[in-house]
Amino acid sequence: MPTHEDYLKLAVRLAEKNVLENSGGPFGAVIVREGRVIARGVNQVTANNDPTAHAEIVAIRKASKKLKSFELKNCVLYTSCEPCPMCLAAAYWARVDAIYFANNRADAAAIGFSDQDIYDEFLKAIPNRTLPIHEIPLNEANEVFALWQKSMQKIIY
């Protein structure tokens, strides 16, 4: 039976292959369910011109599609590096059971992949953030929420 370290090594090998093939950043991820790898992902940000195509997001998308579910309960995410804020949030939304990573955020920052500014921004009040964010309340938006609340077909997630 493979160990956590074995699955992490697979994620690292995916990251290495991605670098050697010049396909994207040095990040790889796998999602495991009941001892079986159900999805793999590598960083495809530059290959696809998609800033959300981090290895973890790619793997989550593939696993969700394969399982035909927006929840990845009973799944574990193994990633070559500590997930960035976006990937960490996606893992929470996907409801994975656990995350294991090899390199940490300081290791990533040392090679030019620092997320510290994003972590710092999250701690600031909205008016103090560097990215201007503006709230414009609309009655129509409230009506959509009310419609959702009344819907008998909604799927809570």
OpenMM code with the backbone's topology and positions (N, CA, C; nanometers):
from openmm import Vec3, app, unit

residues = "MET PRO THR HIS GLU ASP TYR LEU LYS LEU ALA VAL ARG LEU ALA GLU LYS ASN VAL LEU GLU ASN SER GLY GLY PRO PHE GLY ALA VAL ILE VAL ARG GLU GLY ARG VAL ILE ALA ARG GLY VAL ASN GLN VAL THR ALA ASN ASN ASP PRO THR ALA HIS ALA GLU ILE VAL ALA ILE ARG LYS ALA SER LYS LYS LEU LYS SER PHE GLU LEU LYS ASN CYS VAL LEU TYR THR SER CYS GLU PRO CYS PRO MET CYS LEU ALA ALA ALA TYR TRP ALA ARG VAL ASP ALA ILE TYR PHE ALA ASN ASN ARG ALA ASP ALA ALA ALA ILE GLY PHE SER ASP GLN ASP ILE TYR ASP GLU PHE LEU LYS ALA ILE PRO ASN ARG THR LEU PRO ILE HIS GLU ILE PRO LEU ASN GLU ALA ASN GLU VAL PHE ALA LEU TRP GLN LYS SER MET GLN LYS ILE ILE TYR".split()
positions = [
    Vec3(0.0856, -0.1188, 0.0000),
    Vec3(0.0000, 0.0000, 0.0000),
    Vec3(0.0897, 0.1245, 0.0000),
    Vec3(0.0679, 0.2168, -0.0952),
    Vec3(0.1501, 0.3379, -0.0995),
    Vec3(0.1325, 0.4234, 0.0262),
    Vec3(0.2367, 0.4968, 0.0597),
    Vec3(0.2359, 0.5855, 0.1767),
    Vec3(0.2110, 0.7292, 0.1324),
    Vec3(0.1900, 0.8175, 0.2313),
    Vec3(0.1758, 0.9600, 0.2010),
    Vec3(0.2982, 1.0100, 0.1254),
    Vec3(0.4146, 0.9630, 0.1661),
    Vec3(0.5384, 1.0040, 0.1000),
    Vec3(0.5406, 0.9585, -0.0465),
    Vec3(0.4884, 0.8400, -0.0733),
    Vec3(0.4839, 0.7903, -0.2111),
    Vec3(0.3973, 0.8806, -0.2995),
    Vec3(0.2814, 0.9196, -0.2477),
    Vec3(0.1931, 1.0067, -0.3256),
    Vec3(0.2558, 1.1449, -0.3449),
    Vec3(0.3246, 1.1941, -0.2424),
    Vec3(0.3944, 1.3229, -0.2551),
    Vec3(0.5044, 1.3138, -0.3601),
    Vec3(0.5762, 1.2041, -0.3611),
    Vec3(0.6820, 1.1857, -0.4608),
    Vec3(0.6227, 1.1854, -0.6020),
    Vec3(0.5040, 1.1294, -0.6181),
    Vec3(0.4373, 1.1323, -0.7481),
    Vec3(0.4065, 1.2767, -0.7879),
    Vec3(0.3556, 1.3556, -0.6943),
    Vec3(0.3268, 1.4962, -0.7213),
    Vec3(0.4546, 1.5714, -0.7599),
    Vec3(0.5631, 1.5422, -0.6916),
    Vec3(0.6917, 1.6065, -0.7208),
    Vec3(0.7424, 1.5645, -0.8588),
    Vec3(0.7261, 1.4376, -0.8949),
    Vec3(0.7677, 1.3916, -1.0277),
    Vec3(0.6868, 1.4618, -1.1378),
    Vec3(0.5588, 1.4829, -1.1124),
    Vec3(0.4764, 1.5567, -1.2084),
    Vec3(0.5286, 1.6998, -1.2247),
    Vec3(0.5641, 1.7623, -1.1128),
    Vec3(0.6187, 1.8981, -1.1167),
    Vec3(0.7496, 1.9008, -1.1948),
    Vec3(0.8349, 1.8019, -1.1700),
    Vec3(0.9636, 1.7943, -1.2395),
    Vec3(0.9432, 1.7797, -1.3904),
    Vec3(0.8545, 1.6905, -1.4293),
    Vec3(0.8249, 1.6694, -1.5716),
    Vec3(0.7731, 1.7978, -1.6349),
    Vec3(0.6905, 1.8712, -1.5621),
    Vec3(0.6354, 1.9965, -1.6125),
    Vec3(0.7469, 2.0976, -1.6398),
    Vec3(0.8453, 2.1020, -1.5507),
    Vec3(0.9591, 2.1923, -1.5696),
    Vec3(1.0439, 2.1463, -1.6886),
    Vec3(1.0760, 2.0171, -1.6936),
    Vec3(1.1609, 1.9651, -1.8002),
    Vec3(1.0980, 1.9811, -1.9382),
    Vec3(0.9656, 1.9731, -1.9450),
    Vec3(0.8949, 1.9905, -2.0726),
    Vec3(0.8611, 2.1364, -2.0997),
    Vec3(0.9015, 2.2236, -2.0078),
    Vec3(0.8742, 2.3672, -2.0196),
    Vec3(0.7251, 2.3937, -2.0412),
    Vec3(0.6411, 2.3202, -1.9659),
    Vec3(0.4956, 2.3299, -1.9803),
    Vec3(0.4307, 2.4217, -1.8785),
    Vec3(0.5067, 2.4668, -1.7785),
    Vec3(0.4500, 2.5534, -1.6758),
    Vec3(0.5381, 2.5532, -1.5529),
    Vec3(0.4844, 2.6050, -1.4458),
    Vec3(0.5600, 2.6178, -1.3218),
    Vec3(0.5910, 2.4842, -1.2560),
    Vec3(0.6777, 2.4872, -1.1547),
    Vec3(0.7273, 2.3656, -1.0906),
    Vec3(0.6333, 2.3088, -0.9841),
    Vec3(0.5109, 2.2828, -1.0248),
    Vec3(0.4098, 2.2377, -0.9290),
    Vec3(0.3308, 2.1204, -0.9857),
    Vec3(0.3086, 2.0205, -0.9006),
    Vec3(0.2295, 1.9042, -0.9379),
    Vec3(0.1399, 1.8641, -0.8226),
    Vec3(0.0297, 1.7980, -0.8555),
    Vec3(-0.0655, 1.7560, -0.7517),
    Vec3(-0.1352, 1.6279, -0.7944),
    Vec3(-0.1705, 1.5485, -0.6961),
    Vec3(-0.2519, 1.4296, -0.7209),
    Vec3(-0.3621, 1.4241, -0.6162),
    Vec3(-0.4726, 1.3660, -0.6555),
    Vec3(-0.5835, 1.3439, -0.5625),
    Vec3(-0.6042, 1.1935, -0.5529),
    Vec3(-0.6084, 1.1465, -0.4298),
    Vec3(-0.6182, 1.0035, -0.4015),
    Vec3(-0.7477, 0.9754, -0.3265),
    Vec3(-0.8133, 0.8701, -0.3680),
    Vec3(-0.9352, 0.8250, -0.2997),
    Vec3(-0.9248, 0.6744, -0.2801),
    Vec3(-0.9381, 0.6349, -0.1549),
    Vec3(-0.9336, 0.4929, -0.1188),
    Vec3(-0.8103, 0.4235, -0.1773),
    Vec3(-0.6959, 0.4904, -0.1660),
    Vec3(-0.5703, 0.4323, -0.2096),
    Vec3(-0.5432, 0.4367, -0.3588),
    Vec3(-0.6324, 0.4999, -0.4345),
    Vec3(-0.6177, 0.5077, -0.5804),
    Vec3(-0.6020, 0.6517, -0.6248),
    Vec3(-0.5054, 0.6783, -0.7111),
    Vec3(-0.4912, 0.8119, -0.7697),
    Vec3(-0.6050, 0.8301, -0.8682),
    Vec3(-0.6894, 0.9302, -0.8434),
    Vec3(-0.8033, 0.9528, -0.9337),
    Vec3(-0.7832, 1.0737, -1.0233),
    Vec3(-0.6857, 1.1598, -0.9879),
    Vec3(-0.6607, 1.2768, -1.0717),
    Vec3(-0.5185, 1.3268, -1.0495),
    Vec3(-0.4626, 1.3821, -1.1548),
    Vec3(-0.3299, 1.4429, -1.1515),
    Vec3(-0.3412, 1.5815, -1.2117),
    Vec3(-0.2563, 1.6699, -1.1653),
    Vec3(-0.2555, 1.8037, -1.2219),
    Vec3(-0.1171, 1.8634, -1.2157),
    Vec3(-0.0863, 1.9457, -1.3134),
    Vec3(0.0372, 2.0231, -1.3132),
    Vec3(0.0019, 2.1682, -1.3399),
    Vec3(0.0911, 2.2559, -1.3041),
    Vec3(0.0699, 2.3976, -1.3281),
    Vec3(0.0624, 2.4228, -1.4782),
    Vec3(-0.0465, 2.4867, -1.5216),
    Vec3(-0.0680, 2.5167, -1.6635),
    Vec3(-0.0960, 2.6651, -1.6857),
    Vec3(-0.0540, 2.7477, -1.5917),
    Vec3(-0.0826, 2.8913, -1.5990),
    Vec3(-0.0341, 2.9507, -1.7305),
    Vec3(0.0949, 2.9336, -1.7604),
    Vec3(0.1490, 2.9953, -1.8819),
    Vec3(0.1120, 2.9159, -2.0069),
    Vec3(0.1006, 2.7855, -1.9954),
    Vec3(0.0654, 2.7032, -2.1113),
    Vec3(-0.0750, 2.7350, -2.1619),
    Vec3(-0.1656, 2.7650, -2.0696),
    Vec3(-0.3057, 2.7905, -2.1056),
    Vec3(-0.3470, 2.9365, -2.0914),
    Vec3(-0.2522, 3.0223, -2.0542),
    Vec3(-0.2866, 3.1629, -2.0267),
    Vec3(-0.4058, 3.1715, -1.9323),
    Vec3(-0.3978, 3.0926, -1.8255),
    Vec3(-0.5057, 3.0843, -1.7271),
    Vec3(-0.4453, 3.0987, -1.5880),
    Vec3(-0.4633, 3.2137, -1.5239),
    Vec3(-0.4042, 3.2343, -1.3918),
    Vec3(-0.4594, 3.1428, -1.2835),
    Vec3(-0.5696, 3.0738, -1.3113),
    Vec3(-0.6257, 2.9812, -1.2124),
    Vec3(-0.5800, 2.8369, -1.2352),
    Vec3(-0.5008, 2.8118, -1.3364),
    Vec3(-0.4631, 2.6747, -1.3709),
    Vec3(-0.3428, 2.6262, -1.2896),
    Vec3(-0.3527, 2.6396, -1.1589),
    Vec3(-0.2512, 2.5843, -1.0691),
    Vec3(-0.2709, 2.4331, -1.0630),
    Vec3(-0.1653, 2.3617, -1.0259),
    Vec3(-0.1702, 2.2152, -1.0245),
    Vec3(-0.2867, 2.1628, -0.9409),
    Vec3(-0.3069, 2.2212, -0.8239),
    Vec3(-0.4132, 2.1740, -0.7352),
    Vec3(-0.5515, 2.1959, -0.7968),
    Vec3(-0.5712, 2.3118, -0.8592),
    Vec3(-0.7001, 2.3427, -0.9220),
    Vec3(-0.7252, 2.2464, -1.0380),
    Vec3(-0.6209, 2.2233, -1.1191),
    Vec3(-0.6341, 2.1298, -1.2317),
    Vec3(-0.6728, 1.9910, -1.1802),
    Vec3(-0.6062, 1.9451, -1.0750),
    Vec3(-0.6369, 1.8133, -1.0191),
    Vec3(-0.7786, 1.8093, -0.9602),
    Vec3(-0.8180, 1.9140, -0.8909),
    Vec3(-0.9534, 1.9200, -0.8332),
    Vec3(-1.0581, 1.9146, -0.9435),
    Vec3(-1.0359, 1.9907, -1.0507),
    Vec3(-1.1317, 1.9896, -1.1625),
    Vec3(-1.1438, 1.8497, -1.2232),
    Vec3(-1.0291, 1.7846, -1.2449),
    Vec3(-1.0310, 1.6496, -1.3034),
    Vec3(-1.0997, 1.5498, -1.2106),
    Vec3(-1.0684, 1.5572, -1.0807),
    Vec3(-1.1290, 1.4639, -0.9849),
    Vec3(-1.2800, 1.4850, -0.9776),
    Vec3(-1.3225, 1.6086, -0.9740),
    Vec3(-1.4663, 1.6380, -0.9670),
    Vec3(-1.5382, 1.5858, -1.0905),
    Vec3(-1.4765, 1.6050, -1.2043),
    Vec3(-1.5370, 1.5564, -1.3286),
    Vec3(-1.5452, 1.4037, -1.3282),
    Vec3(-1.4356, 1.3399, -1.2874),
    Vec3(-1.4323, 1.1929, -1.2859),
    Vec3(-1.5361, 1.1367, -1.1887),
    Vec3(-1.5469, 1.1973, -1.0712),
    Vec3(-1.6414, 1.1483, -0.9702),
    Vec3(-1.7835, 1.2002, -0.9922),
    Vec3(-1.7980, 1.2936, -1.0862),
    Vec3(-1.9284, 1.3561, -1.1126),
    Vec3(-1.9864, 1.4152, -0.9842),
    Vec3(-1.8984, 1.4888, -0.9133),
    Vec3(-1.9386, 1.5474, -0.7856),
    Vec3(-1.8590, 1.6743, -0.7598),
    Vec3(-1.9246, 1.7722, -0.6985),
    Vec3(-1.8533, 1.8937, -0.6598),
    Vec3(-1.7890, 1.8789, -0.5225),
    Vec3(-1.8109, 1.7652, -0.4591),
    Vec3(-1.7486, 1.7372, -0.3299),
    Vec3(-1.6478, 1.6240, -0.3464),
    Vec3(-1.5314, 1.6432, -0.2883),
    Vec3(-1.4274, 1.5409, -0.2940),
    Vec3(-1.4046, 1.4806, -0.1558),
    Vec3(-1.5159, 1.4466, -0.0904),
    Vec3(-1.5057, 1.3794, 0.0389),
    Vec3(-1.4388, 1.2440, 0.0183),
    Vec3(-1.3685, 1.1987, 0.1208),
    Vec3(-1.2918, 1.0740, 0.1143),
    Vec3(-1.1752, 1.0822, 0.0165),
    Vec3(-1.1346, 1.2036, -0.0179),
    Vec3(-1.0206, 1.2249, -0.1061),
    Vec3(-0.9121, 1.3018, -0.0309),
    Vec3(-0.7881, 1.2783, -0.0705),
    Vec3(-0.6737, 1.3477, -0.0130),
    Vec3(-0.5975, 1.4153, -0.1260),
    Vec3(-0.5596, 1.5391, -0.1030),
    Vec3(-0.4818, 1.6167, -0.1993),
    Vec3(-0.3351, 1.6115, -0.1596),
    Vec3(-0.2519, 1.5665, -0.2524),
    Vec3(-0.1067, 1.5655, -0.2335),
    Vec3(-0.0496, 1.6637, -0.3338),
    Vec3(0.0332, 1.7555, -0.2864),
    Vec3(0.0855, 1.8582, -0.3752),
    Vec3(0.2327, 1.8844, -0.3472),
    Vec3(0.3037, 1.9142, -0.4526),
    Vec3(0.4485, 1.9324, -0.4406),
    Vec3(0.4849, 2.0542, -0.3566),
    Vec3(0.3907, 2.1461, -0.3399),
    Vec3(0.4180, 2.2679, -0.2633),
    Vec3(0.2923, 2.3089, -0.1854),
    Vec3(0.3142, 2.3737, -0.0737),
    Vec3(0.2029, 2.4239, 0.0077),
    Vec3(0.1075, 2.5035, -0.0811),
    Vec3(-0.0206, 2.4731, -0.0774),
    Vec3(-0.1151, 2.5424, -0.1643),
    Vec3(-0.1192, 2.6932, -0.1389),
    Vec3(-0.1286, 2.7677, -0.2477),
    Vec3(-0.1456, 2.9128, -0.2393),
    Vec3(-0.2856, 2.9411, -0.1835),
    Vec3(-0.3171, 3.0667, -0.1541),
    Vec3(-0.4505, 3.0971, -0.1002),
    Vec3(-0.5660, 3.0504, -0.1894),
    Vec3(-0.5519, 3.0651, -0.3201),
    Vec3(-0.6587, 3.0225, -0.4113),
    Vec3(-0.6783, 2.8712, -0.4050),
    Vec3(-0.5677, 2.7981, -0.4105),
    Vec3(-0.5759, 2.6519, -0.4101),
    Vec3(-0.6236, 2.5987, -0.2756),
    Vec3(-0.5796, 2.6632, -0.1694),
    Vec3(-0.6253, 2.6230, -0.0369),
    Vec3(-0.7761, 2.6432, -0.0243),
    Vec3(-0.8245, 2.7576, -0.0716),
    Vec3(-0.9689, 2.7830, -0.0683),
    Vec3(-1.0435, 2.6799, -0.1527),
    Vec3(-0.9894, 2.6456, -0.2693),
    Vec3(-1.0535, 2.5456, -0.3554),
    Vec3(-1.0593, 2.4101, -0.2861),
    Vec3(-0.9539, 2.3758, -0.2145),
    Vec3(-0.9528, 2.2477, -0.1418),
    Vec3(-1.0600, 2.2464, -0.0331),
    Vec3(-1.0755, 2.3602, 0.0353),
    Vec3(-1.1834, 2.3690, 0.1357),
    Vec3(-1.3196, 2.3551, 0.0682),
    Vec3(-1.3403, 2.4267, -0.0433),
    Vec3(-1.4684, 2.4194, -0.1140),
    Vec3(-1.4943, 2.2778, -0.1643),
    Vec3(-1.3891, 2.2088, -0.2064),
    Vec3(-1.4036, 2.0718, -0.2558),
    Vec3(-1.4246, 1.9715, -0.1425),
    Vec3(-1.3945, 2.0151, -0.0214),
    Vec3(-1.4128, 1.9319, 0.0976),
    Vec3(-1.3245, 1.8068, 0.0972),
    Vec3(-1.1985, 1.8256, 0.0543),
    Vec3(-1.1057, 1.7130, 0.0650),
    Vec3(-1.0851, 1.6813, 0.2121),
    Vec3(-1.0470, 1.5573, 0.2403),
    Vec3(-1.0288, 1.5149, 0.3790),
    Vec3(-0.8987, 1.5667, 0.4395),
    Vec3(-0.7951, 1.5826, 0.3557),
    Vec3(-0.6643, 1.6265, 0.4059),
    Vec3(-0.5797, 1.6758, 0.2900),
    Vec3(-0.4758, 1.7504, 0.3250),
    Vec3(-0.3768, 1.7985, 0.2285),
    Vec3(-0.2393, 1.7622, 0.2822),
    Vec3(-0.1545, 1.7094, 0.1947),
    Vec3(-0.0144, 1.6848, 0.2273),
    Vec3(0.0688, 1.7598, 0.1232),
    Vec3(0.1746, 1.8287, 0.1680),
    Vec3(0.2600, 1.9005, 0.0732),
    Vec3(0.4062, 1.8801, 0.1074),
    Vec3(0.4927, 1.9018, 0.0069),
    Vec3(0.6370, 1.8826, 0.0240),
    Vec3(0.7053, 2.0165, 0.0533),
    Vec3(0.7229, 2.1015, -0.0467),
    Vec3(0.7831, 2.2332, -0.0238),
    Vec3(0.6820, 2.3246, 0.0441),
    Vec3(0.7325, 2.4211, 0.1222),
    Vec3(0.6411, 2.5146, 0.1885),
    Vec3(0.6437, 2.6513, 0.1198),
    Vec3(0.5645, 2.7437, 0.1700),
    Vec3(0.5521, 2.8746, 0.1056),
    Vec3(0.6829, 2.9528, 0.1058),
    Vec3(0.7675, 2.9327, 0.2052),
    Vec3(0.8977, 3.0007, 0.2076),
    Vec3(0.9871, 2.9455, 0.0961),
    Vec3(0.9798, 2.8145, 0.0743),
    Vec3(1.0565, 2.7534, -0.0355),
    Vec3(1.0110, 2.8119, -0.1696),
    Vec3(0.8802, 2.8259, -0.1864),
    Vec3(0.8258, 2.8812, -0.3111),
    Vec3(0.8673, 3.0274, -0.3280),
    Vec3(0.8621, 3.1038, -0.2211),
    Vec3(0.9013, 3.2453, -0.2280),
    Vec3(1.0479, 3.2589, -0.2680),
    Vec3(1.1305, 3.1662, -0.2221),
    Vec3(1.2742, 3.1723, -0.2513),
    Vec3(1.3039, 3.1565, -0.4007),
    Vec3(1.2100, 3.0972, -0.4771),
    Vec3(1.2318, 3.0838, -0.6214),
    Vec3(1.1380, 3.1751, -0.7017),
    Vec3(1.0792, 3.2733, -0.6341),
    Vec3(0.9997, 3.3737, -0.7046),
    Vec3(0.8500, 3.3538, -0.7041),
    Vec3(0.7995, 3.2591, -0.6260),
    Vec3(0.6548, 3.2352, -0.6185),
    Vec3(0.6043, 3.2706, -0.4788),
    Vec3(0.6029, 3.3988, -0.4474),
    Vec3(0.5590, 3.4423, -0.3152),
    Vec3(0.4111, 3.4797, -0.3178),
    Vec3(0.3391, 3.4295, -0.2205),
    Vec3(0.1969, 3.4632, -0.2051),
    Vec3(0.1758, 3.5532, -0.0837),
    Vec3(0.2841, 3.5984, -0.0228),
    Vec3(0.2731, 3.6750, 0.1014),
    Vec3(0.1877, 3.7994, 0.0845),
    Vec3(0.1990, 3.8658, -0.0312),
    Vec3(0.1186, 3.9863, -0.0515),
    Vec3(-0.0305, 3.9550, -0.0481),
    Vec3(-0.0689, 3.8371, -0.0970),
    Vec3(-0.2103, 3.7987, -0.0941),
    Vec3(-0.2531, 3.7679, 0.0491),
    Vec3(-0.1698, 3.6928, 0.1215),
    Vec3(-0.2006, 3.6663, 0.2628),
    Vec3(-0.2163, 3.7983, 0.3388),
    Vec3(-0.1267, 3.8935, 0.3135),
    Vec3(-0.1326, 4.0236, 0.3810),
    Vec3(-0.2596, 4.1002, 0.3445),
    Vec3(-0.2974, 4.0940, 0.2168),
    Vec3(-0.4180, 4.1646, 0.1707),
    Vec3(-0.5431, 4.1128, 0.2412),
    Vec3(-0.5511, 3.9824, 0.2604),
    Vec3(-0.6692, 3.9242, 0.3244),
    Vec3(-0.6897, 3.9754, 0.4665),
    Vec3(-0.5824, 4.0172, 0.5307),
    Vec3(-0.5922, 4.0669, 0.6678),
    Vec3(-0.6399, 4.2120, 0.6755),
    Vec3(-0.6348, 4.2821, 0.5625),
    Vec3(-0.6732, 4.4234, 0.5594),
    Vec3(-0.8236, 4.4392, 0.5404),
    Vec3(-0.8759, 4.5489, 0.5925),
    Vec3(-1.0148, 4.5842, 0.5638),
    Vec3(-1.0253, 4.6146, 0.4142),
    Vec3(-1.1396, 4.5878, 0.3549),
    Vec3(-1.1573, 4.6057, 0.2103),
    Vec3(-1.1118, 4.7437, 0.1611),
    Vec3(-1.1459, 4.8536, 0.2293),
    Vec3(-1.1018, 4.9849, 0.1773),
    Vec3(-0.9495, 5.0045, 0.1783),
    Vec3(-0.8779, 4.9241, 0.2539),
    Vec3(-0.7330, 4.9393, 0.2653),
    Vec3(-0.6540, 4.8459, 0.1737),
    Vec3(-0.7211, 4.7688, 0.0903),
    Vec3(-0.6517, 4.6758, 0.0024),
    Vec3(-0.5981, 4.7473, -0.1221),
    Vec3(-0.4946, 4.6907, -0.1804),
    Vec3(-0.4340, 4.7531, -0.2981),
    Vec3(-0.5216, 4.7370, -0.4226),
    Vec3(-0.6003, 4.6317, -0.4291),
    Vec3(-0.6939, 4.6128, -0.5392),
    Vec3(-0.8250, 4.6818, -0.5015),
    Vec3(-0.8636, 4.7858, -0.5746),
    Vec3(-0.9890, 4.8539, -0.5399),
    Vec3(-1.1084, 4.7585, -0.5508),
    Vec3(-1.1844, 4.7494, -0.4436),
    Vec3(-1.3036, 4.6643, -0.4383),
    Vec3(-1.4192, 4.7525, -0.3923),
    Vec3(-1.5260, 4.7528, -0.4702),
    Vec3(-1.6373, 4.8441, -0.4422),
    Vec3(-1.7684, 4.7677, -0.4327),
    Vec3(-1.8446, 4.7976, -0.3317),
    Vec3(-1.9772, 4.7377, -0.3177),
    Vec3(-2.0805, 4.8359, -0.3708),
    Vec3(-2.1676, 4.7860, -0.4580),
    Vec3(-2.2805, 4.8642, -0.5071),
    Vec3(-2.4045, 4.7784, -0.4861),
    Vec3(-2.4751, 4.7984, -0.3749),
    Vec3(-2.5942, 4.7173, -0.3480),
    Vec3(-2.7015, 4.7380, -0.4560),
    Vec3(-2.7594, 4.6296, -0.5034),
    Vec3(-2.8665, 4.6358, -0.6031),
    Vec3(-2.9844, 4.5524, -0.5558),
    Vec3(-3.1032, 4.6070, -0.5707),
    Vec3(-3.2239, 4.5319, -0.5352),
    Vec3(-3.2336, 4.4029, -0.6159),
    Vec3(-3.1932, 4.4095, -0.7446),
    Vec3(-3.2007, 4.2923, -0.8307),
    Vec3(-3.1145, 4.1776, -0.7748),
    Vec3(-3.0023, 4.2124, -0.7187),
    Vec3(-2.9150, 4.1098, -0.6618),
    Vec3(-2.9814, 4.0439, -0.5413),
    Vec3(-3.0481, 4.1242, -0.4586),
    Vec3(-3.1212, 4.0697, -0.3449),
    Vec3(-3.2360, 3.9809, -0.3909),
    Vec3(-3.2996, 4.0183, -0.5011),
    Vec3(-3.4095, 3.9391, -0.5538),
    Vec3(-3.3611, 3.8014, -0.6007),
    Vec3(-3.2416, 3.7957, -0.6579),
    Vec3(-3.1860, 3.6671, -0.7011),
    Vec3(-3.1601, 3.5788, -0.5792),
    Vec3(-3.1063, 3.6378, -0.4712),
    Vec3(-3.0844, 3.5605, -0.3486),
    Vec3(-3.2163, 3.5106, -0.2916),
    Vec3(-3.3183, 3.5931, -0.2952),
    Vec3(-3.4502, 3.5522, -0.2455),
    Vec3(-3.5056, 3.4384, -0.3312),
    Vec3(-3.4853, 3.4483, -0.4618),
    Vec3(-3.5292, 3.3439, -0.5536),
    Vec3(-3.4594, 3.2122, -0.5202),
    Vec3(-3.3289, 3.2179, -0.4947),
    Vec3(-3.2524, 3.0997, -0.4559),
    Vec3(-3.3065, 3.0405, -0.3266),
    Vec3(-3.3341, 3.1273, -0.2307),
    Vec3(-3.3811, 3.0801, -0.1009),
    Vec3(-3.5133, 3.0051, -0.1144),
    Vec3(-3.5989, 3.0488, -0.2045),
    Vec3(-3.7311, 2.9872, -0.2241),
    Vec3(-3.7266, 2.8626, -0.3127),
    Vec3(-3.6201, 2.8475, -0.3890),
    Vec3(-3.6122, 2.7389, -0.4871),
    Vec3(-3.6178, 2.6026, -0.4181),
    Vec3(-3.6994, 2.5154, -0.4743),
    Vec3(-3.7111, 2.3795, -0.4242),
    Vec3(-3.6090, 2.2875, -0.4935),
    Vec3(-3.5463, 2.3346, -0.6012),
    Vec3(-3.4496, 2.2530, -0.6748),
    Vec3(-3.3043, 2.2822, -0.6367),
    Vec3(-3.2830, 2.3738, -0.5454),
    Vec3(-3.1446, 2.4114, -0.5155),
    Vec3(-3.0683, 2.2968, -0.4512),
    Vec3(-2.9406, 2.2957, -0.4820),
    Vec3(-2.8484, 2.1979, -0.4206),
    Vec3(-2.7525, 2.2777, -0.3344),
    Vec3(-2.7600, 2.2577, -0.2063),
    Vec3(-2.6757, 2.3312, -0.1120),
    Vec3(-2.5331, 2.2771, -0.1207),
    Vec3(-2.4392, 2.3689, -0.1254),
    Vec3(-2.2988, 2.3258, -0.1269),
    Vec3(-2.2129, 2.4087, -0.0372),
] * unit.nanometer
topology = app.Topology()
chain = topology.addChain("A")
for resn in residues:
    res = topology.addResidue(resn, chain)
    for name in ("N", "CA", "C"):
        topology.addAtom(name, app.Element.getBySymbol(name[0]), res)
